[in-house]
Amino acid sequence: MLYAIISEDVTDSLALRKSARPDHLARLQALKDAGRLVLAGPHPLIDSDNPGDAGFSGSLIVAEFPSLQDAEAWAAADPYVAAGVYQKVIVKPFKKVLP
């Protein structure tokens, strides 16, 4: 089943994001390589594809996991969690309708 992992950043998270980004992206690449990643990306803090120093307000990942518990465990082990980037992470089932 698909699950949405919706994360909210702490204030001024950009430096923390930069330090943990390589490990965070490696985990996403592993999901992609396994054919389980639907989409992933950050929410820019401002209305721009490249927010620069403004940074990001959070992230969204939609991926396939065997169960909600597996998705929650994967999300809890994210390098951004360990680095203190996220203040809140919500994991919930997701039903893809379109496209």
Phi and psi in degrees as a GROMACS rama.xvg file:
@    title "Ramachandran Plot"
@    xaxis  label "Phi"
@    yaxis  label "Psi"
@TYPE xy
-87.4204  148.896  LEU-2
-135.539  140.722  TYR-3
-97.1371  129.288  ALA-4
-112.046  110.186  ILE-5
-113.099  117.714  ILE-6
-119.599  143.279  SER-7
-113.54  131.562  GLU-8
-78.5339  156.546  ASP-9
-72.1526  165.814  VAL-10
-64.6301  141.338  THR-11
55.1995  52.9199  ASP-12
-87.2489  -4.97123  SER-13
-57.0253  -46.5917  LEU-14
-63.6066  -39.9068  ALA-15
-64.5058  -42.3376  LEU-16
-59.0191  -47.8883  ARG-17
-59.4393  -39.2403  LYS-18
-70.2786  -32.7219  SER-19
-99.7671  -4.50779  ALA-20
-58.1836  -45.8323  ARG-21
-57.354  -43.3075  PRO-22
-69.6231  -38.0684  ASP-23
-61.8293  -47.5979  HIS-24
-65.8834  -33.8034  LEU-25
-62.4688  -39.7056  ALA-26
-67.0987  -39.1738  ARG-27
-66.1433  -38.9378  LEU-28
-62.5425  -38.1667  GLN-29
-63.4417  -40.3849  ALA-30
-63.4957  -42.6082  LEU-31
-62.7031  -46.4823  LYS-32
-60.7613  -29.6846  ASP-33
-84.2294  -0.806991  ALA-34
74.8775  21.5856  GLY-35
-107.38  -9.37285  ARG-36
-92.649  124.942  LEU-37
-91.0856  -48.3638  VAL-38
-163.474  157.655  LEU-39
-158.448  143.397  ALA-40
174.428  165.386  GLY-41
-89.7767  162.575  PRO-42
-100.053  109.099  HIS-43
-60.1463  143.25  PRO-44
-70.2901  -24.5189  LEU-45
-121.364  169.676  ILE-46
-78.9697  74.7955  ASP-47
-159.626  142.328  SER-48
-65.1224  -29.7037  ASP-49
-124.677  89.8335  ASN-50
-76.6215  -3.69312  PRO-51
57.1227  -133.819  GLY-52
-68.5576  -14.7469  ASP-53
-64.3027  -34.269  ALA-54
80.7883  -150.48  GLY-55
-132.466  156.772  PHE-56
-105.685  -7.44534  SER-57
164.055  -166.401  GLY-58
-145.518  160.052  SER-59
-133.232  130.213  LEU-60
-128.835  132.485  ILE-61
-121.42  120.023  VAL-62
-150  163.651  ALA-63
-92.7997  132.823  GLU-64
-137.568  156.356  PHE-65
-64.5107  -28.7872  PRO-66
-158.854  166.545  SER-67
-59.3247  -41.3489  LEU-68
-62.1786  -39.5328  GLN-69
-65.7197  -41.239  ASP-70
-64.0973  -42.4463  ALA-71
-64.3588  -41.0156  GLU-72
-65.4403  -41.259  ALA-73
-62.8849  -44.829  TRP-74
-63.6292  -39.6884  ALA-75
-66.7527  -24.9263  ALA-76
-92.4612  6.55005  ALA-77
-63.2217  136.928  ASP-78
-57.86  -27.9225  PRO-79
-67.659  -31.9168  TYR-80
-66.3979  -49.3509  VAL-81
-61.4884  -33.2141  ALA-82
-82.6508  -6.52518  ALA-83
82.4986  18.8025  GLY-84
-69.4449  -42.6869  VAL-85
-94.8659  134.375  TYR-86
-95.1312  -19.5086  GLN-87
-153.583  137.409  LYS-88
-133.382  125.753  VAL-89
-115.364  133.416  ILE-90
-123.471  125.954  VAL-91
-147.481  154.245  LYS-92
-57.7017  148.992  PRO-93
-135.6  132.053  PHE-94
-111.324  112.403  LYS-95
-76.3523  126.066  LYS-96
-109.486  -46.0072  VAL-97
-133.515  153.678  LEU-98
